[in-house]
Amino acid sequence: MRTHDAMRRRLLACAALALPALRAAAAPAAPRVVTDALDVAYVAAGPEHGHPVVLVHDFGYDIHSFERVVPLLARAGLRVLVPWMRGHGGTVFRAAAAPRSAQPAALGRDLIDFIDALHLPEAVFAGFGWGAHAVRAAAVVRPTRCVGLVLAGIERIDADGPFERYLFRSNVGQRALRVDPRGVARTLWQRLSPAAPIDAALFARAAPSFDNPDFGAILTHAWAFRHAGAAPDPAYAPLERKFALPPPAVATIALDAPAPHAFAAAVLDLVRGGAWRT
């Protein structure tokens, strides 16, 4: 009960510090592609003829998490593509009535649809946290489109403690996600690196991404689908059945954490050793 009260005070404090109703734009000007479900904002670097790699951020983070990785890969001659995930930044749903689902089939389909929209037949996919979960899901959705996978910190998706239950299942937690998503994201950053201070400049660059109107709904459904039996989006039912089968054989490198140089080196290893068809 004492833990519950402490969490309630923390989240109420976040809500009390809510930003004004008129916030900055969710993301800076960026190229966009349209898929069946989403209008996806992304950034790109490196030569257009380079082997493509897709970097996928965690929920509660954004593309700025890769700002030290992208130059390393671009200088190595790769085409680096970094989309904002659904519920983050300038990536928005095309249909107002579409369920705000974050089930594996939806996340994996997003990434395959993203490279489809860019007319890329295959790519190396690399992600951390829920981004790693999405990357692994993409290989289930279309294994032949994935040259290799880098999965960093994927154990984050298994977090199911009092804080997560309070944030995603209580009225106060849901209110905090609606009223002050930046404050919630800051709490998540601190919880994941309790021994180190938050990089204030990096957080300031990422913070507008959490103003996306679907931020709270996506984080909530991701956790609730995995841990609390949340209903799936029926549109993904045929794909979801694939997740009951043995995982496909795709070259994979697992990392404990997304340290920039180790992350970039893992991507380069898969690019250089991958069986590219194109």
C-alpha positions, 0 to 999 in steps of 0.5 A, a space after each residue: 500500500 505504501 508503494 502504491 501511494 508513493 507511485 500515486 504521488 509521483 504520477 500526480 506530480 507529473 500531471 501537476 507539471 503538465 505542459 500548456 495545451 499548445 505544445 511544440 510540433 510532435 516532430 521536426 520536418 522529416 520525410 514521410 511514407 504512407 502505408 495501409 495503417 500509418 503515415 510514417 515519419 522517418 529520417 535517413 542517412 548514408 548513400 542511397 545505394 548502400 545496404 539498408 538498415 532500419 533502426 527502431 527505438 523503444 517505446 517512451 524513446 525516439 529516433 534521437 536515441 540513435 544519434 551516435 549510431 547513425 553517423 557510424 553506420 552512414 560512414 560505413 556506406 549503409 543506408 540508415 533509416 530510422 522511423 518513429 514508431 506508432 504513437 511517437 513523433 510524427 507517425 500517425 494513424 491514417 484512420 481515426 477509428 483504427 484500434 491503437 494496437 501495439 500487438 506484435 503482429 501490428 509492430 512487425 507489419 509496420 516495419 515490413 510495410 515501411 520498407 515496402 513503401 520505400 521499395 526496399 526488398 530487404 534490410 537489417 533491422 535493429 532495435 532496443 526494448 520494445 523496438 527490439 520486440 518489433 524487429 523480432 516481430 518483423 522477422 515473424 511477419 516476413 522472414 525473407 525480408 530480414 537479412 538479420 536482427 539486432 536485439 538490444 535490451 529486449 527484456 524490457 518488454 517483460 517488465 510487469 512490476 507495481 509501477 507498470 501495473 499502476 501506470 497502465 491499469 489505474 485511472 491516475 496512471 492513465 491520466 498522467 499518460 494523457 496529461 503529461 506524457 513527457 513527464 511519464 517518459 522522463 520517469 521511464 528513462 530514470 527507472 531504466 538507468 537509475 544510477 545515471 542522471 538523465 541526459 537533459 539535452 537528449 531528453 529535450 530533443 526527444 520530448 516532442 515525440 511524446 506529444 503524439 496523441 496516441 502515445 499513451 494508448 500505444 504504450 498501454 496496449 503494448 503492455 496490456 497485450 503482453 501482460 493483461 490479456 488485452 484484446 487484439 486488433 482483428 485486422 491482424 488475426 491472420 498474422 498473429 497466428 504466425 506467432 504461435 509457430 516456431 520462430 524463423 531462422 534469421 541471423 540475430 545478435 542479442 545485446 544487453 543494452 544499446 551502447 552506441 559502438 557495440 550496437 553499430 558493430 553488431 549491425 555492421 557484422 550482420 550487414 557484412 555477413 548477411 546473405 543479401 539477395 539484392 
